[in-house]
Amino acid sequence: MPDLGPIEPVPEPEECKSVLELTIRDFTSMHPDFEAYRGINDAGCGMVAAAIGPDTKPTFVSGLGTMKRVIAGDFSNATFMACAPWDWMPGLVVITNQASFDQWYRDVEGVNQTFTVPITLTDVGDGSGNLSYDSKAFFPIDDMGFGNTENQQHNFSFTTEGHVKFEYVKGQKFTFRGDDDLWIFVNGRLALDLGGTHVPISATIDFDAQAAALGIVPGGNYQMDIFHAERHTSESNFRVETNIRCFEPVPVVR
């Protein structure tokens, strides 16, 4: 038998965990999209394309959104209901243009600074088996990067990006509540659309109900891509609750 030399060990697959490893990019309030626009809860549907871009980033479509967001409840307990045709036009935008948006989730020297922040989802403790992460003061880079927002105790101007893989099992859901912008793609398709500067809004991905639209089937393994932005004082809410118990991290494209 010929000498084949040393056999390289087969790497073990990376263990999946109930952890979301997030990439945080810090911006200054001088950026045209941060601390620049007042909140408007109706605006935000369709600000990005329904399919993720080839570099696993959202693709800019509109600074206002192509449709109106409909929410239920009051400002302290708002829930996303639907995207509907505009029946009035605000006459403004809340993202300046494609060039400014393209900086949100890409490393740009002199424009942003990048940090990695893991968050751990823990059992909610109600017997449901759901896991959650809940912060009403989500300021992961206080006193870091460009420093805290002027005249504020916290650093408000940042974006959040995360990529994971998970196995789709019937009955799974993923709920987010927060402000400001949030887009979640599953299997490359937009599954949750909460773009814009707004009060904390809750929305849920129901994987069974959305399976056909997302092109997923039970037992399959799929990528979830999460994009968030905190662009305006004076709150920062970030809450996740899900019965997905195992996430496999995916490297971020810088």
PyMOL commands that set and color helices and strands:
alter all, ss='L'
color gray80, all
select helices_A, chain A and resi 98-101+207-214
alter helices_A, ss='H'
color red, helices_A
select strands_A, chain A and resi 19-26+43-45+67-72+78-84+113-120+122-123+131-135+158-167+173-178+182-186+189-194+201-206+221-230+238-242+248-249
alter strands_A, ss='S'
color yellow, strands_A
deselect
rebuild
show_as cartoon
